[in-house]
Amino acid sequence: MPPKIVALARSTHPGPGLAVTLITVLLGVSSGLDPIRIVLIGVAMFFDQASVGLSNDWIDADRDRAVGRTDKPIALGWISPEAVRTAAFASAVIAIAFTVPLGVEVTLVHLLVLSLAWAYNAGLKNTPFSFLPYTVCFALLPALVTLARQQPAWPAGWVILAGALLGTGAHFANVVPDLDEDRRTGIRGLPHRIGARGSLAITWIALAAAAVVIAVGTDFTPVAVAGLIVGLVLAVIGLIGGLTRPSGRWIFRLVIVAALVDVLVLVLSGGQFLA
């Protein structure tokens, strides 16, 4: 049995959490945040994602045990649900605390984003509106950065749209590998009602649309065109792969790659995404 700190770290869902934190920091650099503000928003997002992952494992502890999840420390008996619950609440408080020095607007937006993520874990994922937390949270992610500036500003509308599309795609991609296990424990979000292949089609259509929106929003700069081509290629690979192998963690990893490509285009646009 690994040390409790290792089990706790695994319960944070470190892969997706670190990816979102990296995206936030990169957007902060591109939007012109000073180093202190980049550190604050980066640490805030790190604990934000940790709290979301921990709350997921705590709330789903009984379901994870029922289906014998081998990737969940609680289900393996490595750590207690109570310890994970305490860490989840503590991480949420720390996340908001690091946002407060950045201003009232960004703190309120962060509270909304974090609340939606917890609401998803607490029950929204079991409804036809399961996509909403992902869609809204990803749409507002750029705003967390631009509102953290010394002179707060909202991102351009096309940036919010691109984020919403990326979030929608991420939701379906994240759920597909667990469809069968979720059904056995009574979870019926929108992807479960649509099925694996339909969900994957929505995933890659949404991601391809996001790549197009970003290319248009950045006036088809050479970097944007290159990003669009890569995004469309990844979408084709994802669609073909989804037809032959509509399950597995590779789907979500490929989505993360596609999202990072889009973020890289935004970062290299030199803050062009500000309203």
Secondary structure, DSSP 8 states (H G I E B T S, - for coil): ---HHHHHHHHT-HHHHHHHHHHHHHHHHHTT--HHHHHHHHHHHHHHHHHHHHHHHHHTHHHHHHTT-SS-TTTTTSS-HHHHHHHHHHHHHHHHHHHGGG-HHHHHHHHHHHHHHHHHHHTGGGSTTTTHHHHHHHHHHHHHHHTTSSS---B-HHHHHHHHHHHHHHHHHHHGGGHHHHHHTT---HHHHH-HHHHHHHHHHHHHHHHHHHHHHTTT-HHHHHHHHHHHHHHHHHHHHHHH---STHHHHHHHHHHHHHHHHHHTTTSTTB-
